[in-house]
Amino acid sequence: MELSGLPPVRLHDLRHISASLSLLEGNDIKVVQERLGYSSRQITSDTYTSVLPQLARREAESITSANPATSPTTCASRSTSRARRSATT
């Protein structure tokens, strides 16, 4: 390592780098959980969504796309409709 001029990297750091890159590439969190040997998907999610905001955003978007009634666009249009109704009454 000294000859390369790179800072020292622990094996544990490489494990986190591998998991982070895998999740950023869109690999399923369950696959990453199993590769890391975590006992549950929740532990993996808790560990990496705090480090990778993109992952948290992607999970939220997938939940929203599964239930269109909760999408930000749908909620915004409902708010506008309610505001129009209350303005006319």
C-alpha positions as CSV (number, residue, x, y, z in Angstrom):
1,M,0.0,0.0,0.0
2,E,2.8,2.4,0.8
3,L,4.2,2.2,-2.7
4,S,0.8,3.0,-4.3
5,G,0.3,6.1,-2.3
6,L,-3.2,5.1,-1.4
7,P,-4.5,5.3,2.1
8,P,-4.8,2.0,4.0
9,V,-8.2,0.2,3.6
10,R,-9.5,-2.4,6.0
11,L,-11.3,-5.5,4.7
12,H,-14.4,-4.3,6.6
13,D,-14.3,-1.0,4.6
14,L,-14.2,-3.0,1.3
15,R,-17.3,-4.9,2.5
16,H,-19.2,-1.7,2.9
17,I,-18.0,-0.3,-0.4
18,S,-19.1,-3.5,-2.2
19,A,-22.5,-3.4,-0.6
20,S,-22.9,0.3,-1.3
21,L,-22.0,0.0,-4.9
22,S,-24.2,-3.0,-5.4
23,L,-27.2,-1.1,-4.0
24,L,-26.5,2.0,-6.0
25,E,-26.4,-0.2,-9.1
26,G,-30.0,-1.2,-8.3
27,N,-29.3,-4.7,-7.0
28,D,-32.1,-6.0,-4.7
29,I,-31.5,-5.3,-1.0
30,K,-32.4,-8.9,-0.2
31,V,-29.5,-10.1,-2.4
32,V,-27.1,-7.8,-0.7
33,Q,-28.4,-8.8,2.7
34,E,-27.8,-12.4,2.0
35,R,-24.3,-11.7,0.6
36,L,-23.3,-9.8,3.7
37,G,-24.8,-12.4,6.0
38,Y,-27.2,-10.0,7.8
39,S,-30.1,-11.7,9.6
40,S,-32.8,-9.5,8.1
41,R,-33.5,-7.1,5.2
42,Q,-34.3,-4.4,7.8
43,I,-30.7,-4.4,9.2
44,T,-29.3,-4.0,5.7
45,S,-31.8,-1.2,4.9
46,D,-31.2,0.6,8.2
47,T,-27.4,0.5,7.6
48,Y,-27.3,1.6,4.0
49,T,-30.3,4.0,3.6
50,S,-28.7,6.3,6.2
51,V,-25.5,6.3,4.2
52,L,-27.1,6.4,0.8
53,P,-29.9,8.9,0.5
54,Q,-30.4,7.8,-3.1
55,L,-31.3,4.3,-1.8
56,A,-33.9,5.7,0.6
57,R,-35.4,7.9,-2.2
58,R,-35.5,4.9,-4.5
59,E,-37.3,2.8,-1.9
60,A,-39.8,5.6,-1.2
61,E,-40.5,5.9,-5.0
62,S,-41.0,2.2,-5.4
63,I,-43.6,2.2,-2.6
64,T,-45.3,5.3,-4.1
65,S,-45.4,3.7,-7.6
66,A,-47.0,0.6,-6.1
67,N,-49.8,2.8,-4.6
68,P,-50.5,5.7,-7.0
69,A,-53.0,7.2,-4.6
70,T,-50.1,8.3,-2.4
71,S,-47.9,9.7,-5.2
72,P,-46.8,13.4,-4.7
73,T,-48.5,14.4,-7.9
74,T,-51.8,12.8,-6.9
75,C,-51.6,14.3,-3.4
76,A,-50.8,17.7,-4.9
77,S,-53.7,17.6,-7.3
78,R,-56.1,16.6,-4.5
79,S,-54.9,19.5,-2.4
80,T,-55.5,21.9,-5.3
81,S,-59.0,20.4,-5.8
82,R,-59.8,20.8,-2.1
83,A,-58.6,24.4,-2.2
84,R,-60.8,25.2,-5.2
85,R,-63.9,23.6,-3.6
86,S,-63.4,25.5,-0.3
87,A,-62.9,28.7,-2.2
88,T,-66.2,28.3,-4.0
89,T,-68.2,27.5,-0.8
